[in-house]
Amino acid sequence: MKPQYEPSRLPNGGARLSLLIAGLLAAGNVVADNVEDMISSLEETLQPAKPTKATPKAVEQAVAVRQGLGFRSDRNFVARILENPERFDALAGPLTGGHHATPEEVEALKVRLVLQEDAIALAPALSEDPDFAGIYISTGNMINIGFTFDAEKKVEALRQKVRLPDRVQAFRAKHSLGELENDKNRVVDMAQELTAEGIMVSQVAIDIINNRIKIGVVKLDPKKSEILQGLFGDVDIVDKPLNEMENRSDTATPMRAGVRITNASGGSCTSNWKAQDRTTGELVTITAGHCVSDVNGTFGGPGASFFQGTTSAGAARLIGVSDQTTWVFPGINLITGARTGSDEVDALRAPFESNIFSMPSLYAYDNGNTSVFADSEQARVGAVDGTVVIGTVVCSGGQFSPGNQVGGSNWKNCGSVNAVNVANAFTRQAGSADVFTVLNTNEATYTAIGGDSGSPTWRIGYNSSQGWHGIAVGHHSGGPAGAEIFNDIERVEDALNVDVRFY
């Protein structure tokens, strides 16, 4: 779980700042321990990158990741470094997210790891300041911290508390993060009313970098823009279709995260880490909430059976029946009949059957190389922390990812976070008028395809006892390439009344 911070009611900006810094130092959360050891350990795993066929899809995926990290990303260069990595002395490994990186880019990634550890450590306490406007890591490898009042003074004090003070800078903002959150919630609250007027809102995001709200609209036209500008003022309005859930046998045992699971209708998703009920101690598997047994979604809640692999007799092996899901559609438009639902996360849980044993590790595998699960391709999970900021490097491990695999030393399915705390609207299925809104999601540039829903999402961590390992940050729901959507793991834990077991 994240560290808990007690908010202070402070009379002025100066006092608020001094207590904020004192609290950070007392909690020991300004700088993560063992960062140098983590980088050294990751550096040892680097190997010369292997040639990869520069298909249009492979180039597109590499371009998206490189753009998020601020690396050279023109298509011709990307194609050349994929097919002839030796010409660029390119390296690959967990530090690079499995992607091809030049020696100069590897050095930049080392800096990025230090910055993201500091930014993630700072973010929870900074959010207690009502003037705080957000924090992000830019593609130029700078931590940017915004305030609506006294920004330079506050950041100057913080600058001396991080490992790379010359890479921390202030930005003065018109709106605080709290104000932008309220504006976002106002748009979300009006979404159903807007739909009745023919305006389907597909996304409401806080653009921290530009200090404003962004509203995605299905089939945007000038009239819709005019109405929204009149209602919400100075906001960015973009054309964006509804997100689609990535609904989709192996015999791997024991269970663990990253394994293909199927529902009674034959659709499949990916298992997340195992968890334990906070009240009863019961062990459960968790995954995306939309992975219910009814391929059209659900109106009423739990009761979906989930299977993984087969028994010795060849029958589908039942791993559990869901007893809780957030994916419900209680609202109904009396005119159109369309149903709606919303929740903090897209999640469900299913208590394990008595004969099912599960490990707390990621069971990633490289389908392109082995076509099977292999115990040598596990990734340790050492902690749980849903805190991410824009620029954090994260990875995801779904059941399928041809051409962009994860597993073992490859760790190829990685990218950077490009948005946090976004409300995303999903169609219940292709062509359906029913809409479910996940109120607080994050977006990243990793790659996912059908079947990856529920898959574990993590960032790299380190401690002296385990070495480098995965820190669980969430699970995947869906979304378009370049803006893949994942849930905050701690919101998932709270919604399902569980704690992820990483031991």
C-alpha positions as CSV (number, residue, x, y, z in Angstrom):
1,M,0.0,0.0,0.0
2,K,1.0,3.6,-0.5
3,P,2.3,5.6,2.5
4,Q,-0.5,7.6,4.2
5,Y,-0.1,11.3,4.6
6,E,-2.0,13.4,7.1
7,P,-3.2,16.7,5.5
8,S,-2.3,19.9,7.3
9,R,-4.6,22.9,7.6
10,L,-2.1,25.7,7.2
11,P,-2.6,29.5,7.3
12,N,-0.3,30.6,4.4
13,G,1.9,29.4,1.6
14,G,5.2,29.8,3.5
15,A,4.1,27.8,6.5
16,R,2.5,25.2,4.3
17,L,5.8,24.7,2.4
18,S,8.0,24.3,5.5
19,L,5.7,21.7,7.0
20,L,5.4,19.9,3.7
21,I,9.2,19.6,3.4
22,A,9.5,18.5,7.0
23,G,6.8,15.9,6.5
24,L,8.6,14.5,3.4
25,L,11.9,14.2,5.1
26,A,10.3,12.6,8.2
27,A,8.5,10.0,6.1
28,G,11.7,9.2,4.2
29,N,9.9,9.3,0.9
30,V,11.7,12.1,-1.0
31,V,14.2,9.7,-2.6
32,A,13.9,6.0,-3.0
33,D,16.6,3.9,-1.5
34,N,19.0,1.8,-3.6
35,V,18.4,3.7,-6.8
36,E,22.1,3.4,-7.8
37,D,22.0,-0.3,-6.9
38,M,18.9,-0.8,-9.1
39,I,20.5,0.9,-12.1
40,S,23.7,-1.1,-11.6
41,S,21.7,-4.3,-11.4
42,L,19.7,-3.4,-14.5
43,E,22.8,-2.4,-16.4
44,E,24.2,-5.9,-15.9
45,T,21.3,-7.4,-17.8
46,L,21.8,-5.3,-20.9
47,Q,22.7,-7.3,-24.0
48,P,23.3,-6.4,-27.7
49,A,19.9,-5.9,-29.3
50,K,18.9,-8.6,-31.8
51,P,17.7,-7.7,-35.3
52,T,14.0,-7.3,-35.6
53,K,12.0,-7.2,-38.8
54,A,10.8,-3.7,-39.3
55,T,7.2,-4.4,-40.1
56,P,4.8,-1.4,-40.2
57,K,3.4,-2.5,-36.9
58,A,6.8,-3.0,-35.2
59,V,7.9,0.5,-36.4
60,E,4.6,2.1,-35.2
61,Q,5.0,0.6,-31.8
62,A,8.6,1.6,-31.4
63,V,7.9,5.1,-32.6
64,A,5.2,5.5,-30.0
65,V,7.5,4.4,-27.2
66,R,10.4,6.5,-28.4
67,Q,8.3,9.6,-28.7
68,G,7.2,9.2,-25.1
69,L,10.8,9.0,-23.9
70,G,12.0,11.9,-26.1
71,F,14.2,9.7,-28.3
72,R,14.7,10.0,-32.0
73,S,11.5,8.6,-33.6
74,D,11.4,9.3,-37.3
75,R,10.2,6.1,-39.0
76,N,13.3,5.7,-41.2
77,F,15.7,5.8,-38.2
78,V,13.4,3.4,-36.2
79,A,13.3,0.9,-39.1
80,R,17.1,1.0,-39.3
81,I,17.8,0.5,-35.6
82,L,15.3,-2.4,-35.5
83,E,16.8,-4.3,-38.5
84,N,20.5,-3.3,-38.0
85,P,21.0,-2.7,-34.2
86,E,24.7,-3.5,-34.4
87,R,25.3,-0.3,-36.6
88,F,24.1,1.8,-33.6
89,D,25.7,-0.4,-30.8
90,A,22.1,-0.8,-29.7
91,L,21.4,-2.6,-26.4
92,A,18.2,-4.2,-24.9
93,G,17.0,-5.5,-21.5
94,P,14.8,-4.6,-18.6
95,L,16.3,-1.1,-18.4
96,T,15.2,-0.4,-22.0
97,G,11.8,-2.1,-21.7
98,G,13.2,-4.6,-24.2
99,H,13.4,-1.9,-26.9
100,H,16.5,-1.1,-28.9
101,A,18.4,1.8,-27.4
102,T,21.7,3.4,-28.3
103,P,24.3,3.9,-25.6
104,E,23.3,7.5,-25.3
105,E,19.7,6.6,-24.9
106,V,20.6,4.0,-22.2
107,E,22.3,6.8,-20.3
108,A,19.1,8.9,-20.6
109,L,17.0,6.0,-19.3
110,K,19.2,5.8,-16.2
111,V,18.4,9.4,-15.6
112,R,14.7,8.7,-16.2
113,L,14.7,6.0,-13.5
114,V,16.2,8.3,-10.9
115,L,13.7,11.1,-11.8
116,Q,10.7,8.9,-11.7
117,E,11.6,7.5,-8.3
118,D,11.9,11.0,-6.9
119,A,8.7,12.2,-8.7
120,I,6.7,9.3,-7.4
121,A,8.0,9.8,-3.9
122,L,7.1,13.5,-4.0
123,A,3.7,13.3,-5.6
124,P,1.5,12.1,-2.6
125,A,2.7,14.8,-0.2
126,L,2.7,17.5,-2.8
127,S,-1.0,16.8,-3.5
128,E,-1.8,18.0,0.1
129,D,-0.9,21.6,-0.9
130,P,-4.1,23.3,-2.3
131,D,-1.9,25.3,-4.7
132,F,-0.3,22.2,-6.2
133,A,-1.0,22.0,-10.0
134,G,0.7,18.7,-10.8
135,I,4.0,17.0,-11.5
136,Y,5.4,15.4,-14.6
137,I,8.6,14.2,-16.2
138,S,9.1,15.9,-19.6
139,T,10.7,14.2,-22.6
140,G,13.8,16.2,-21.9
141,N,14.2,14.4,-18.6
142,M,13.1,17.2,-16.3
143,I,10.8,16.9,-13.3
144,N,8.3,19.8,-13.6
145,I,6.3,20.8,-10.5
146,G,3.5,23.3,-10.7
147,F,1.8,25.6,-8.2
148,T,-0.6,28.4,-8.5
149,F,1.2,30.5,-5.9
150,D,4.9,31.0,-5.1
151,A,5.9,28.2,-7.5
152,E,9.6,29.1,-7.8
153,K,10.1,29.5,-4.1
154,K,8.4,26.2,-3.3
155,V,10.2,24.3,-5.9
156,E,13.6,25.8,-4.9
157,A,13.1,24.3,-1.5
158,L,12.2,21.0,-3.0
159,R,15.1,21.0,-5.5
160,Q,17.7,20.4,-2.8
161,K,15.9,17.3,-1.6
162,V,16.2,15.2,-4.8
163,R,19.1,13.3,-6.4
164,L,19.3,15.5,-9.5
165,P,18.4,19.0,-8.4
166,D,19.4,20.6,-11.7
167,R,16.7,18.5,-13.3
168,V,13.8,20.0,-11.3
169,Q,12.0,23.1,-12.4
170,A,8.9,25.0,-11.5
171,F,5.9,26.0,-13.6
172,R,3.4,28.6,-12.7
173,A,-0.2,27.5,-13.2
174,K,-3.5,29.3,-13.4
175,H,-5.5,26.3,-12.0
176,S,-4.7,24.0,-9.1
177,L,-5.0,20.3,-9.6
178,G,-7.9,20.3,-7.2
179,E,-9.7,22.8,-9.4
180,L,-9.1,20.8,-12.5
181,E,-10.3,17.7,-10.7
182,N,-13.6,19.5,-9.9
183,D,-13.9,20.6,-13.6
184,K,-13.3,17.0,-14.7
185,N,-16.0,15.7,-12.3
186,R,-18.4,18.4,-13.5
187,V,-18.1,17.1,-17.1
188,V,-18.4,13.5,-16.0
189,D,-21.5,14.3,-14.0
190,M,-23.1,16.0,-17.0
191,A,-22.2,13.2,-19.5
192,Q,-25.6,11.5,-19.5
193,E,-27.4,14.8,-19.9
194,L,-25.1,15.6,-22.8
195,T,-25.7,12.2,-24.4
196,A,-29.4,13.0,-24.4
197,E,-28.6,16.1,-26.4
198,G,-26.6,14.1,-28.9
199,I,-23.1,14.8,-27.5
200,M,-21.3,11.5,-26.5
201,V,-18.4,12.2,-24.3
202,S,-15.7,9.6,-24.7
203,Q,-13.0,10.9,-22.4
204,V,-12.4,13.6,-19.8
205,A,-8.7,14.2,-19.0
206,I,-6.7,16.6,-17.0
207,D,-3.9,17.9,-19.1
208,I,-1.3,18.6,-16.4
209,I,1.3,19.9,-18.9
210,N,-1.0,22.6,-20.3
211,N,-3.0,23.1,-17.1
212,R,-6.4,22.5,-18.6
213,I,-9.2,20.0,-19.2
214,K,-9.4,17.9,-22.4
215,I,-12.8,16.5,-23.5
216,G,-13.0,13.7,-26.1
217,V,-16.3,13.7,-28.1
218,V,-17.6,11.0,-30.5
219,K,-18.1,12.5,-34.0
220,L,-17.2,16.0,-33.0
221,D,-18.6,18.9,-35.1
222,P,-18.5,22.7,-34.7
223,K,-22.0,22.8,-33.1
224,K,-21.0,20.3,-30.4
225,S,-17.8,22.3,-29.7
226,E,-19.8,25.5,-29.4
227,I,-22.1,23.9,-26.8
228,L,-19.3,22.5,-24.7
229,Q,-17.3,25.7,-24.8
230,G,-20.4,27.5,-23.6
231,L,-20.8,25.0,-20.7
232,F,-17.3,24.5,-19.6
233,G,-15.3,27.5,-20.9
234,D,-11.7,27.3,-22.0
235,V,-11.2,23.6,-22.5
236,D,-9.6,21.5,-25.3
237,I,-12.2,19.5,-27.3
238,V,-11.0,16.7,-29.6
239,D,-12.7,14.1,-31.7
240,K,-12.3,10.7,-30.1
241,P,-14.4,7.5,-30.6
242,L,-15.5,5.5,-27.6
243,N,-12.9,3.1,-26.2
244,E,-13.5,-0.6,-26.8
245,M,-12.8,-3.2,-24.2
246,E,-10.2,-5.8,-25.2
247,N,-12.4,-8.8,-24.7
248,R,-11.0,-11.9,-26.3
249,S,-5.7,-22.8,-23.5
250,D,-3.0,-23.1,-21.7
251,T,-2.4,-25.6,-18.9
252,A,0.0,-23.6,-16.7
253,T,-0.1,-24.3,-13.0
254,P,0.0,-22.8,-10.5
255,M,-1.9,-19.7,-11.4
256,R,-0.2,-16.4,-11.5
257,A,-0.5,-13.0,-13.2
258,G,-0.3,-12.9,-16.9
259,V,-2.1,-16.2,-17.6
260,R,-5.0,-16.6,-20.1
261,I,-8.4,-17.1,-18.4
262,T,-11.7,-17.7,-20.1
263,N,-15.3,-17.1,-19.2
264,A,-18.3,-19.4,-19.7
265,S,-19.1,-17.8,-23.0
266,G,-15.6,-18.5,-24.4
267,G,-14.3,-15.0,-24.1
268,S,-10.8,-14.6,-22.6
269,C,-8.8,-12.1,-20.6
270,T,-5.6,-12.2,-18.6
271,S,-5.2,-12.8,-14.8
272,N,-3.8,-10.2,-12.5
273,W,-1.9,-10.8,-9.3
274,K,-3.6,-12.8,-6.6
275,A,-5.1,-10.9,-3.7
276,Q,-6.4,-11.5,-0.2
277,D,-9.8,-10.3,1.2
278,R,-9.1,-7.7,3.9
279,T,-11.9,-9.0,6.1
280,T,-12.0,-12.8,5.7
281,G,-8.5,-13.6,4.5
282,E,-9.9,-15.4,1.5
283,L,-7.6,-15.6,-1.6
284,V,-8.9,-14.4,-4.9
285,T,-7.9,-13.8,-8.4
286,I,-8.5,-10.4,-9.9
287,T,-8.9,-9.1,-13.5
288,A,-10.8,-6.5,-15.5
289,G,-14.4,-6.1,-14.6
290,H,-15.7,-6.3,-18.1
291,C,-14.4,-9.9,-18.4
292,V,-17.7,-11.3,-17.2
293,S,-19.5,-14.4,-18.5
294,D,-22.0,-12.5,-20.6
295,V,-20.1,-11.5,-23.7
296,N,-22.5,-8.5,-24.0
297,G,-21.6,-7.2,-20.6
298,T,-23.5,-7.4,-17.3
299,F,-26.5,-5.6,-15.9
300,G,-26.5,-7.1,-12.4
301,G,-23.1,-7.9,-11.0
302,P,-21.1,-11.0,-10.0
303,G,-21.6,-14.7,-10.8
304,A,-19.1,-15.2,-13.7
305,S,-17.2,-18.5,-13.8
306,F,-13.6,-18.3,-14.9
307,F,-11.5,-21.2,-16.3
308,Q,-7.8,-21.7,-16.9
309,G,-6.3,-24.5,-18.9
310,T,-7.8,-28.0,-18.5
311,T,-8.0,-30.8,-15.9
312,S,-6.3,-34.2,-16.4
313,A,-9.5,-35.4,-17.9
314,G,-9.4,-32.7,-20.5
315,A,-12.2,-30.5,-19.1
316,A,-11.9,-26.8,-18.6
317,R,-10.4,-26.2,-15.1
318,L,-12.6,-23.9,-13.0
319,I,-10.5,-21.4,-11.0
320,G,-13.3,-19.4,-9.4
321,V,-16.6,-17.7,-9.6
322,S,-16.7,-13.9,-9.3
323,D,-18.4,-12.6,-6.2
324,Q,-17.8,-8.9,-6.9
325,T,-17.5,-6.7,-10.0
326,T,-17.6,-3.0,-10.7
327,W,-18.8,-3.6,-14.3
328,V,-22.5,-3.0,-13.9
329,F,-25.1,-0.9,-15.8
330,P,-27.7,0.3,-13.4
331,G,-28.8,3.4,-15.3
332,I,-31.2,3.4,-18.2
333,N,-32.3,6.0,-20.7
334,L,-36.1,5.7,-20.8
335,I,-36.2,7.1,-24.3
336,T,-33.4,5.2,-26.0
337,G,-33.1,2.2,-23.7
338,A,-29.3,2.6,-23.5
339,R,-27.8,1.6,-20.2
340,T,-25.0,3.3,-18.3
341,G,-22.6,2.5,-15.5
342,S,-19.5,4.0,-13.9
343,D,-17.0,3.2,-11.2
344,E,-13.5,4.2,-10.0
345,V,-12.1,1.1,-11.7
346,D,-12.9,-1.7,-14.1
347,A,-12.3,-4.7,-11.9
348,L,-13.6,-7.9,-10.6
349,R,-12.6,-10.7,-8.1
350,A,-13.2,-14.4,-8.0
351,P,-12.3,-16.5,-4.9
352,F,-10.1,-19.4,-5.8
353,E,-11.6,-22.9,-5.9
354,S,-10.1,-25.2,-3.1
355,N,-7.9,-27.1,-5.6
356,I,-6.3,-24.0,-7.2
357,F,-2.9,-22.7,-6.0
358,S,-1.6,-19.3,-7.1
359,M,1.8,-17.7,-7.0
360,P,2.2,-13.9,-6.5
361,S,4.6,-13.5,-9.4
362,L,4.1,-12.4,-13.0
363,Y,4.0,-15.4,-15.3
364,A,5.0,-13.5,-18.5
365,Y,6.0,-15.4,-21.5
366,D,7.4,-14.8,-25.0
367,N,4.9,-16.3,-27.4
368,G,7.0,-15.4,-30.4
369,N,10.0,-17.3,-29.1
370,T,8.6,-20.3,-27.1
371,S,4.9,-20.6,-27.7
372,V,4.6,-22.0,-24.2
373,F,4.9,-20.9,-20.6
374,A,8.3,-21.3,-19.1
375,D,9.2,-21.0,-15.4
376,S,12.4,-19.2,-16.4
377,E,10.3,-16.4,-17.6
378,Q,8.8,-15.3,-14.3
379,A,9.2,-11.7,-13.1
380,R,9.3,-11.1,-9.4
381,V,6.8,-8.8,-7.8
382,G,8.2,-7.0,-4.8
383,A,5.8,-4.2,-3.9
384,V,2.4,-2.6,-4.7
385,D,2.2,1.1,-5.4
386,G,-0.3,2.7,-7.8
387,T,1.4,6.1,-7.8
388,V,2.6,7.1,-11.3
389,V,3.3,10.4,-12.9
390,I,3.4,11.5,-16.5
391,G,6.7,10.1,-17.8
392,T,6.9,7.0,-15.6
393,V,8.1,4.0,-17.5
394,V,5.6,1.1,-17.1
395,C,5.2,-2.4,-18.6
396,S,2.3,-4.7,-19.1
397,G,2.1,-8.5,-19.4
398,G,-0.9,-9.8,-21.3
399,Q,-1.6,-13.3,-22.6
400,F,-1.0,-12.3,-26.2
401,S,1.3,-9.7,-27.7
402,P,2.7,-11.1,-31.0
403,G,5.5,-8.9,-32.2
404,N,5.8,-7.1,-28.9
405,Q,6.3,-9.8,-26.3
406,V,7.1,-9.7,-22.6
407,G,8.8,-12.3,-20.5
408,G,12.2,-13.3,-19.2
409,S,15.0,-10.9,-20.1
410,N,12.9,-9.5,-23.0
411,W,10.5,-7.2,-21.1
412,K,9.4,-5.8,-24.4
413,N,5.9,-4.6,-23.7
414,C,6.9,-1.3,-22.0
415,G,6.2,2.4,-22.6
416,S,5.7,5.7,-20.7
417,V,2.7,7.1,-18.9
418,N,1.2,10.0,-20.9
419,A,-1.9,10.8,-18.8
420,V,-3.1,10.2,-15.2
421,N,-6.5,10.3,-13.5
422,V,-8.5,10.2,-16.8
423,A,-12.2,9.4,-17.0
424,N,-12.6,7.1,-20.0
425,A,-15.9,5.9,-21.5
426,F,-16.1,2.4,-22.9
427,T,-18.8,0.9,-25.2
428,R,-20.2,-2.3,-23.7
429,Q,-19.4,-4.0,-27.0
430,A,-18.9,-2.9,-30.6
431,G,-22.0,-1.1,-31.9
432,S,-23.7,-1.0,-28.5
433,A,-25.2,2.2,-27.2
434,D,-24.5,1.1,-23.6
435,V,-21.6,3.0,-22.0
436,F,-19.5,2.3,-18.9
437,T,-17.2,5.1,-17.6
438,V,-14.0,4.3,-15.7
439,L,-13.6,7.4,-13.6
440,N,-9.9,7.3,-12.8
441,T,-7.5,5.6,-15.2
442,N,-4.0,6.2,-16.5
443,E,-2.7,6.0,-20.1
444,A,0.6,4.7,-21.4
445,T,2.3,3.9,-24.7
446,Y,2.9,0.2,-24.1
447,T,1.0,-2.1,-26.6
448,A,-1.9,-4.4,-25.8
449,I,-4.3,-6.4,-28.0
450,G,-7.5,-8.4,-27.6
451,G,-7.2,-10.8,-24.7
452,D,-4.9,-8.6,-22.6
453,S,-7.7,-7.1,-20.5
454,G,-6.8,-7.6,-16.8
455,S,-3.2,-8.0,-17.5
456,P,-0.7,-6.8,-14.8
457,T,0.9,-3.4,-15.3
458,W,4.1,-2.6,-13.3
459,R,7.2,-0.5,-13.1
460,I,10.7,-1.5,-12.2
461,G,11.8,-1.4,-8.6
462,Y,14.7,-2.5,-6.5
463,N,15.6,-3.5,-2.9
464,S,18.7,-5.1,-1.4
465,S,17.0,-8.4,-0.6
466,Q,15.3,-9.0,-4.0
467,G,17.4,-7.1,-6.5
468,W,15.4,-5.5,-9.3
469,H,11.7,-6.6,-9.5
470,G,8.3,-5.4,-10.5
471,I,6.2,-2.9,-8.5
472,A,2.5,-3.5,-9.2
473,V,0.8,-0.3,-10.4
474,G,-2.4,-1.6,-12.0
475,H,-4.1,-3.7,-14.6
476,H,-5.0,-3.1,-18.2
477,S,-8.5,-2.4,-19.5
478,G,-8.3,-1.4,-23.2
479,G,-7.8,1.6,-25.4
480,P,-6.1,2.6,-28.6
481,A,-2.4,2.2,-29.4
482,G,-0.4,5.0,-27.9
483,A,-3.1,5.5,-25.2
484,E,-3.5,2.1,-23.6
485,I,-5.6,2.4,-20.4
486,F,-4.8,0.9,-17.1
487,N,-6.4,1.0,-13.6
488,D,-4.7,2.2,-10.4
489,I,-3.9,-0.9,-8.4
490,E,-4.8,0.7,-5.0
491,R,-8.1,1.9,-6.3
492,V,-8.7,-1.7,-7.4
493,E,-7.8,-3.0,-3.9
494,D,-10.2,-0.6,-2.3
495,A,-13.0,-1.3,-4.7
496,L,-12.7,-5.1,-4.1
497,N,-11.7,-4.9,-0.4
498,V,-8.5,-6.8,-1.0
499,D,-4.7,-6.4,-0.8
500,V,-2.5,-7.8,-3.5
501,R,-0.2,-10.6,-2.3
502,F,3.3,-10.1,-3.5
503,Y,4.9,-12.7,-1.1
